[in-house]
Amino acid sequence: KMDGAFRTPRASAMALVRTRAYALGPESVVMMRLFCALVDDDLSAYSYDAEVAGLEYELKFSDHLSLSVSGFNDKLPELLMVVVQRLHEMLAEVEEQAKEASDELCPELLDRLETQRQILLQEYENFVREAPVDIASYY
């Protein structure tokens, strides 16, 4: 598809990863959402620059993990690689800290995790205050 303003090709790509998070229970669902929020937070500076350049990405977990990228097609693979690489690095960091068998996680990671936990908790609390049509469309 051609961009109307700059006459440059635009593209989009989406990947879905099916997980057993819902089958494993609410704790798994919350952990997946927290992980997506941590990755988003970690990439916020990079994603701002990408958005200014006409690129965007979205990583979220609802009933599956979804990653989508869109924008000018010449830089789209680069954005996708940065997001996937950071996703992989964060998974490795969390797994490494879990293997160390220490009760202490990295203080920076704990602070960021606590911030995202508070945001997610607030979203859950505000869910019941949404318009009934929004709640009905959620299901």
Secondary structure by P-SEA (a helix, b strand, c coil): ccccccccccbbbbbbbbbccccccaaaaaaaaaaaaaaaaaaaaaaaaaaaaccbbbbbbccbbbbbbbccccaaaaaaaaaaaaaaaaaaaaaaaaacccccccaaaaaaaaaaaaaaaaaaaacccccaaaaaaac
